Amino acid sequence: MAKKPKPKNKVTSKKFSKYKIEGDKIERKATCPKCGAGTFLAVHKGRKHCGKCAYTIFEGKETSNSVTIPE
């Protein structure tokens, strides 16, 4: 029997899509502040979410710690 031809175009791993290399700097996507540098945050519409510890950052809603008191 003849061998089947193998495809030459391999699919690259999706883990490399999390990084960008610009010159000497490596830029990463958002990581979870609780879990550490190895856990990335999933980007959803209006929020970023960690699947490991359920940490969520909501975007679009501005929260301020300072309170203005009317005179």
C-alpha positions as CSV (number, residue, x, y, z in Angstrom):
1,M,0.0,0.0,0.0
2,A,1.1,3.5,-0.7
3,K,1.5,6.0,2.1
4,K,-1.0,8.9,2.4
5,P,0.5,12.3,1.7
6,K,0.7,14.5,4.8
7,P,-0.6,18.0,4.7
8,K,2.2,20.6,4.6
9,N,0.2,23.4,6.1
10,K,0.1,22.8,9.9
11,V,-2.2,24.8,12.1
12,T,-0.2,26.9,14.6
13,S,-1.0,26.7,18.2
14,K,-3.5,29.2,19.6
15,K,-1.3,29.9,22.6
16,F,1.0,32.1,20.4
17,S,-2.0,34.4,19.5
18,K,-1.8,35.6,23.2
19,Y,1.5,37.3,22.6
20,K,2.9,40.1,20.4
21,I,6.6,40.6,19.8
22,E,7.6,44.1,18.9
23,G,11.4,44.6,18.7
24,D,12.8,43.6,22.1
25,K,9.5,43.7,24.0
26,I,7.0,40.9,24.5
27,E,3.4,42.1,24.9
28,R,0.8,39.9,26.5
29,K,-2.9,40.0,26.6
30,A,-4.6,40.7,29.9
31,T,-3.7,38.3,32.7
32,C,-5.6,37.6,36.0
33,P,-4.3,39.6,38.9
34,K,-5.4,36.9,41.4
35,C,-4.1,33.8,39.6
36,G,-0.9,35.2,38.2
37,A,0.9,35.7,34.9
38,G,0.0,32.2,33.4
39,T,-3.8,32.7,33.4
40,F,-5.3,34.9,30.7
41,L,-8.6,36.7,30.9
42,A,-11.2,35.9,28.3
43,V,-12.6,38.9,26.5
44,H,-16.3,39.1,26.3
45,K,-18.6,41.9,25.3
46,G,-18.2,44.5,28.0
47,R,-16.2,42.4,30.4
48,K,-13.0,40.4,30.9
49,H,-13.4,37.1,32.9
50,C,-11.0,34.6,34.4
51,G,-12.3,31.0,34.0
52,K,-10.1,29.7,36.8
53,C,-11.1,31.9,39.8
54,A,-14.2,33.7,38.3
55,Y,-12.5,37.2,38.6
56,T,-14.4,39.7,36.4
57,I,-13.5,43.2,35.2
58,F,-16.5,45.1,33.8
59,E,-15.7,47.7,31.2
60,G,-17.8,50.7,30.3
61,K,-19.0,51.4,33.8
62,E,-16.8,54.0,35.4
63,T,-16.5,53.7,39.1
64,S,-14.9,56.4,41.2
65,N,-13.7,56.2,44.7
66,S,-14.0,59.9,45.3
67,V,-17.3,61.3,46.4
68,T,-18.3,64.9,45.5
69,I,-20.4,66.7,48.1
70,P,-22.7,69.5,46.8
71,E,-22.4,72.7,48.7
